[in-house]
Amino acid sequence: MSGAGTIRYKVAEAARLAGVSASTLRLWETQGLVVPERSATGHRQYTDADLARLKRISWFRAERGLNPAAIREALEAEDPNDDTSPAASSESNPDLQVGRKLRSLRHAAGKTLEQVASDVGIVASVLSTLERTSQGVSVAVLHNLAEYFGTTVSSLSGEEEPEVRALVRAGEWRNWPRTTPGVTVQLLAEGKNQMDCHRFVLAPGASSEGAYRHDGEEFVYVLSGRVEFILDSDQFYDLHPGDSLYFESRRRHAWSNRHDGETVLLWVNTPPTF
């Protein structure tokens, strides 16, 4: 949403321009109605597009008496050519494609935010934020959502795009959209293949934040750092550089970076079910 020359407003300024209180803006954020950018120091920053959205939220609340869930649905149903529309924004920003695809899948299934969130075990505001920003969920939650809609995380992340490279040079890896804080996934092989071949870069403390499972088999090789894998909730594997682990993907697995710096993994899934 941001770009060179974009005006950004602090909470107090945005609240005044939108005709509401600062506390109301924070409440709307917790409800997933608006997700402002953050400065390098963590302060909220609202753009003109955010202000337009805030005014629509205020109108829906005051003039139509809608609750937060109904407001989210009303905003999603608005003109897709509107600059504040999540769909319009995601078309111009590939990093938003995960949320756009999940939103399309939910609509195709005729499900509300509340229904899907309840089925998957998360709160609706988290799902709303994910659909609009493609951010804010763990790898485990993202995988559970993909499984819920009968797809894979790799597919949601655009890994099966038709134009692919046969040769991927060192350092020229294409990144997945950054859906999970601290987890960078880079493609070592592009296209619709029989294997998902990834380079995972885990920031200190990064983890799957829960266990997940799926069809297939997978192989993990530690290039640097240290990672812990937990299989079936009771088998613990502490892996160091040069160590590898091979397991059936249907076993519940969770992982976390146990290094005080980055941990880098070579990770292969077959068939491509991650």
PAMARGU-217704 format. One record per residue (C-alpha): residue number from 1; z, x, y. Coordinates in steps of 0.25 Angstrom, whole numbers, plus 5000, padded with zeros to 4 digits. Layout:
<nodes>
@n = NUM	z = Z	x = X	y = Y
...
</nodes>
This chain:
<nodes>
@n = 1	z = 5000	x = 5000	y = 5000
@n = 2	z = 5003	x = 5012	y = 5009
@n = 3	z = 4993	x = 5021	y = 5015
@n = 4	z = 4990	x = 5031	y = 5027
@n = 5	z = 4994	x = 5024	y = 5040
@n = 6	z = 5002	x = 5013	y = 5033
@n = 7	z = 5013	x = 5007	y = 5042
@n = 8	z = 5026	x = 5006	y = 5035
@n = 9	z = 5038	x = 4998	y = 5039
@n = 10	z = 5053	x = 5000	y = 5036
@n = 11	z = 5061	x = 4988	y = 5030
@n = 12	z = 5066	x = 4984	y = 5044
@n = 13	z = 5052	x = 4984	y = 5050
@n = 14	z = 5046	x = 4977	y = 5038
@n = 15	z = 5057	x = 4966	y = 5038
@n = 16	z = 5055	x = 4964	y = 5053
@n = 17	z = 5040	x = 4963	y = 5052
@n = 18	z = 5041	x = 4953	y = 5040
@n = 19	z = 5051	x = 4945	y = 5047
@n = 20	z = 5062	x = 4947	y = 5036
@n = 21	z = 5074	x = 4955	y = 5034
@n = 22	z = 5075	x = 4969	y = 5028
@n = 23	z = 5084	x = 4964	y = 5017
@n = 24	z = 5073	x = 4953	y = 5014
@n = 25	z = 5063	x = 4964	y = 5012
@n = 26	z = 5072	x = 4972	y = 5002
@n = 27	z = 5074	x = 4959	y = 4995
@n = 28	z = 5059	x = 4956	y = 4994
@n = 29	z = 5057	x = 4970	y = 4988
@n = 30	z = 5068	x = 4968	y = 4977
@n = 31	z = 5060	x = 4955	y = 4974
@n = 32	z = 5047	x = 4963	y = 4973
@n = 33	z = 5040	x = 4955	y = 4984
@n = 34	z = 5037	x = 4968	y = 4992
@n = 35	z = 5038	x = 4983	y = 4988
@n = 36	z = 5038	x = 4992	y = 5001
@n = 37	z = 5034	x = 5006	y = 5000
@n = 38	z = 5045	x = 5017	y = 5001
@n = 39	z = 5046	x = 5029	y = 5009
@n = 40	z = 5049	x = 5043	y = 5004
@n = 41	z = 5063	x = 5040	y = 5007
@n = 42	z = 5063	x = 5027	y = 5000
@n = 43	z = 5063	x = 5018	y = 5012
@n = 44	z = 5055	x = 5005	y = 5011
@n = 45	z = 5041	x = 5005	y = 5019
@n = 46	z = 5033	x = 4992	y = 5021
@n = 47	z = 5018	x = 4992	y = 5025
@n = 48	z = 5010	x = 4982	y = 5032
@n = 49	z = 5006	x = 4976	y = 5018
@n = 50	z = 5021	x = 4975	y = 5015
@n = 51	z = 5023	x = 4967	y = 5028
@n = 52	z = 5012	x = 4957	y = 5025
@n = 53	z = 5018	x = 4955	y = 5011
@n = 54	z = 5032	x = 4953	y = 5017
@n = 55	z = 5027	x = 4943	y = 5027
@n = 56	z = 5021	x = 4935	y = 5015
@n = 57	z = 5034	x = 4936	y = 5007
@n = 58	z = 5041	x = 4930	y = 5019
@n = 59	z = 5031	x = 4919	y = 5021
@n = 60	z = 5032	x = 4915	y = 5006
@n = 61	z = 5047	x = 4915	y = 5007
@n = 62	z = 5048	x = 4908	y = 5020
@n = 63	z = 5037	x = 4898	y = 5020
@n = 64	z = 5035	x = 4895	y = 5005
@n = 65	z = 5049	x = 4897	y = 5000
@n = 66	z = 5045	x = 4906	y = 4989
@n = 67	z = 5054	x = 4914	y = 4980
@n = 68	z = 5052	x = 4929	y = 4978
@n = 69	z = 5044	x = 4927	y = 4964
@n = 70	z = 5035	x = 4916	y = 4971
@n = 71	z = 5033	x = 4925	y = 4983
@n = 72	z = 5028	x = 4936	y = 4973
@n = 73	z = 5019	x = 4927	y = 4966
@n = 74	z = 5013	x = 4922	y = 4979
@n = 75	z = 5011	x = 4936	y = 4985
@n = 76	z = 5003	x = 4939	y = 4972
@n = 77	z = 4995	x = 4927	y = 4973
@n = 78	z = 4990	x = 4930	y = 4987
@n = 79	z = 4976	x = 4935	y = 4991
@n = 80	z = 4973	x = 4947	y = 4983
@n = 81	z = 4965	x = 4953	y = 4995
@n = 82	z = 4978	x = 4953	y = 5003
@n = 83	z = 4982	x = 4967	y = 5007
@n = 84	z = 4996	x = 4964	y = 5002
@n = 85	z = 4992	x = 4959	y = 4989
@n = 86	z = 4996	x = 4968	y = 4977
@n = 87	z = 4983	x = 4966	y = 4970
@n = 88	z = 4975	x = 4971	y = 4983
@n = 89	z = 4984	x = 4983	y = 4985
@n = 90	z = 4983	x = 4987	y = 4970
@n = 91	z = 4968	x = 4987	y = 4970
@n = 92	z = 4968	x = 4998	y = 4981
@n = 93	z = 4980	x = 5006	y = 4975
@n = 94	z = 4979	x = 5010	y = 4960
@n = 95	z = 4993	x = 5012	y = 4960
@n = 96	z = 4996	x = 4997	y = 4961
@n = 97	z = 4987	x = 4994	y = 4949
@n = 98	z = 4998	x = 4993	y = 4939
@n = 99	z = 5005	x = 4982	y = 4947
@n = 100	z = 4992	x = 4975	y = 4949
@n = 101	z = 4988	x = 4975	y = 4934
@n = 102	z = 5002	x = 4969	y = 4930
@n = 103	z = 5001	x = 4958	y = 4941
@n = 104	z = 4987	x = 4954	y = 4936
@n = 105	z = 4992	x = 4954	y = 4921
@n = 106	z = 5004	x = 4946	y = 4925
@n = 107	z = 4995	x = 4936	y = 4933
@n = 108	z = 4985	x = 4935	y = 4921
@n = 109	z = 4997	x = 4932	y = 4912
@n = 110	z = 5002	x = 4921	y = 4921
@n = 111	z = 5015	x = 4927	y = 4923
@n = 112	z = 5024	x = 4928	y = 4935
@n = 113	z = 5032	x = 4940	y = 4939
@n = 114	z = 5045	x = 4934	y = 4934
@n = 115	z = 5039	x = 4931	y = 4921
@n = 116	z = 5034	x = 4945	y = 4918
@n = 117	z = 5046	x = 4952	y = 4924
@n = 118	z = 5055	x = 4943	y = 4915
@n = 119	z = 5047	x = 4946	y = 4902
@n = 120	z = 5047	x = 4961	y = 4905
@n = 121	z = 5061	x = 4962	y = 4909
@n = 122	z = 5060	x = 4966	y = 4924
@n = 123	z = 5062	x = 4959	y = 4937
@n = 124	z = 5051	x = 4952	y = 4944
@n = 125	z = 5052	x = 4960	y = 4956
@n = 126	z = 5049	x = 4973	y = 4948
@n = 127	z = 5037	x = 4967	y = 4942
@n = 128	z = 5032	x = 4962	y = 4956
@n = 129	z = 5034	x = 4976	y = 4962
@n = 130	z = 5027	x = 4982	y = 4950
@n = 131	z = 5015	x = 4972	y = 4952
@n = 132	z = 5014	x = 4976	y = 4967
@n = 133	z = 5017	x = 4991	y = 4967
@n = 134	z = 5015	x = 4995	y = 4953
@n = 135	z = 5028	x = 5002	y = 4954
@n = 136	z = 5043	x = 5001	y = 4950
@n = 137	z = 5044	x = 4999	y = 4935
@n = 138	z = 5047	x = 5008	y = 4924
@n = 139	z = 5037	x = 5013	y = 4913
@n = 140	z = 5044	x = 5004	y = 4903
@n = 141	z = 5043	x = 4991	y = 4912
@n = 142	z = 5028	x = 4994	y = 4915
@n = 143	z = 5025	x = 4996	y = 4900
@n = 144	z = 5032	x = 4983	y = 4897
@n = 145	z = 5024	x = 4976	y = 4908
@n = 146	z = 5011	x = 4981	y = 4902
@n = 147	z = 5015	x = 4977	y = 4888
@n = 148	z = 5019	x = 4963	y = 4893
@n = 149	z = 5005	x = 4961	y = 4899
@n = 150	z = 4998	x = 4968	y = 4886
@n = 151	z = 4993	x = 4980	y = 4893
@n = 152	z = 4998	x = 4995	y = 4895
@n = 153	z = 5004	x = 5003	y = 4906
@n = 154	z = 4992	x = 5012	y = 4905
@n = 155	z = 4982	x = 5001	y = 4907
@n = 156	z = 4991	x = 4996	y = 4919
@n = 157	z = 4990	x = 5009	y = 4925
@n = 158	z = 4975	x = 5010	y = 4925
@n = 159	z = 4973	x = 5020	y = 4914
@n = 160	z = 4962	x = 5013	y = 4908
@n = 161	z = 4953	x = 5013	y = 4920
@n = 162	z = 4938	x = 5015	y = 4916
@n = 163	z = 4935	x = 5027	y = 4924
@n = 164	z = 4942	x = 5039	y = 4917
@n = 165	z = 4941	x = 5054	y = 4916
@n = 166	z = 4939	x = 5060	y = 4903
@n = 167	z = 4945	x = 5073	y = 4908
@n = 168	z = 4958	x = 5073	y = 4916
@n = 169	z = 4961	x = 5086	y = 4923
@n = 170	z = 4976	x = 5092	y = 4924
@n = 171	z = 4982	x = 5086	y = 4937
@n = 172	z = 4971	x = 5075	y = 4938
@n = 173	z = 4979	x = 5064	y = 4931
@n = 174	z = 4977	x = 5050	y = 4935
@n = 175	z = 4991	x = 5043	y = 4938
@n = 176	z = 4996	x = 5030	y = 4933
@n = 177	z = 5001	x = 5021	y = 4945
@n = 178	z = 5015	x = 5025	y = 4948
@n = 179	z = 5022	x = 5013	y = 4942
@n = 180	z = 5035	x = 5020	y = 4938
@n = 181	z = 5043	x = 5029	y = 4947
@n = 182	z = 5044	x = 5043	y = 4942
@n = 183	z = 5033	x = 5041	y = 4931
@n = 184	z = 5019	x = 5047	y = 4933
@n = 185	z = 5009	x = 5044	y = 4923
@n = 186	z = 4996	x = 5052	y = 4923
@n = 187	z = 4983	x = 5050	y = 4914
@n = 188	z = 4979	x = 5061	y = 4905
@n = 189	z = 4968	x = 5053	y = 4899
@n = 190	z = 4961	x = 5041	y = 4906
@n = 191	z = 4954	x = 5029	y = 4901
@n = 192	z = 4956	x = 5019	y = 4890
@n = 193	z = 4960	x = 5028	y = 4879
@n = 194	z = 4967	x = 5028	y = 4866
@n = 195	z = 4978	x = 5036	y = 4872
@n = 196	z = 4986	x = 5035	y = 4885
@n = 197	z = 4988	x = 5050	y = 4889
@n = 198	z = 4997	x = 5052	y = 4901
@n = 199	z = 5005	x = 5062	y = 4908
@n = 200	z = 5019	x = 5057	y = 4912
@n = 201	z = 5026	x = 5063	y = 4924
@n = 202	z = 5040	x = 5059	y = 4925
@n = 203	z = 5049	x = 5061	y = 4937
@n = 204	z = 5064	x = 5065	y = 4935
@n = 205	z = 5071	x = 5053	y = 4929
@n = 206	z = 5058	x = 5045	y = 4926
@n = 207	z = 5059	x = 5036	y = 4914
@n = 208	z = 5052	x = 5024	y = 4907
@n = 209	z = 5065	x = 5016	y = 4911
@n = 210	z = 5065	x = 5009	y = 4898
@n = 211	z = 5059	x = 5009	y = 4884
@n = 212	z = 5045	x = 5003	y = 4880
@n = 213	z = 5036	x = 5003	y = 4869
@n = 214	z = 5021	x = 5000	y = 4865
@n = 215	z = 5011	x = 5002	y = 4855
@n = 216	z = 5005	x = 5016	y = 4851
@n = 217	z = 5011	x = 5030	y = 4850
@n = 218	z = 5014	x = 5040	y = 4861
@n = 219	z = 5015	x = 5055	y = 4863
@n = 220	z = 5023	x = 5062	y = 4874
@n = 221	z = 5023	x = 5077	y = 4877
@n = 222	z = 5032	x = 5083	y = 4888
@n = 223	z = 5024	x = 5092	y = 4897
@n = 224	z = 5036	x = 5095	y = 4906
@n = 225	z = 5050	x = 5090	y = 4909
@n = 226	z = 5059	x = 5082	y = 4899
@n = 227	z = 5058	x = 5067	y = 4894
@n = 228	z = 5067	x = 5059	y = 4885
@n = 229	z = 5061	x = 5048	y = 4876
@n = 230	z = 5069	x = 5037	y = 4870
@n = 231	z = 5062	x = 5030	y = 4858
@n = 232	z = 5068	x = 5017	y = 4852
@n = 233	z = 5080	x = 5018	y = 4861
@n = 234	z = 5087	x = 5028	y = 4852
@n = 235	z = 5078	x = 5041	y = 4850
@n = 236	z = 5079	x = 5051	y = 4862
@n = 237	z = 5069	x = 5062	y = 4864
@n = 238	z = 5071	x = 5073	y = 4874
@n = 239	z = 5057	x = 5079	y = 4877
@n = 240	z = 5055	x = 5092	y = 4884
@n = 241	z = 5042	x = 5100	y = 4888
@n = 242	z = 5033	x = 5101	y = 4875
@n = 243	z = 5040	x = 5090	y = 4868
@n = 244	z = 5032	x = 5078	y = 4863
@n = 245	z = 5035	x = 5064	y = 4857
@n = 246	z = 5027	x = 5055	y = 4849
@n = 247	z = 5031	x = 5041	y = 4846
@n = 248	z = 5026	x = 5027	y = 4843
@n = 249	z = 5025	x = 5019	y = 4856
@n = 250	z = 5031	x = 5006	y = 4850
@n = 251	z = 5045	x = 5014	y = 4850
@n = 252	z = 5052	x = 5010	y = 4862
@n = 253	z = 5052	x = 5023	y = 4871
@n = 254	z = 5058	x = 5027	y = 4884
@n = 255	z = 5058	x = 5040	y = 4892
@n = 256	z = 5063	x = 5047	y = 4904
@n = 257	z = 5062	x = 5060	y = 4911
@n = 258	z = 5074	x = 5069	y = 4908
@n = 259	z = 5069	x = 5081	y = 4916
@n = 260	z = 5074	x = 5084	y = 4931
@n = 261	z = 5059	x = 5085	y = 4935
@n = 262	z = 5046	x = 5079	y = 4931
@n = 263	z = 5043	x = 5077	y = 4916
@n = 264	z = 5028	x = 5077	y = 4912
@n = 265	z = 5024	x = 5070	y = 4899
@n = 266	z = 5011	x = 5070	y = 4891
@n = 267	z = 5011	x = 5055	y = 4886
@n = 268	z = 5001	x = 5049	y = 4876
@n = 269	z = 5000	x = 5035	y = 4871
@n = 270	z = 4991	x = 5029	y = 4860
@n = 271	z = 4985	x = 5019	y = 4860
@n = 272	z = 4986	x = 5017	y = 4875
@n = 273	z = 4998	x = 5007	y = 4875
@n = 274	z = 5007	x = 5013	y = 4886
</nodes>
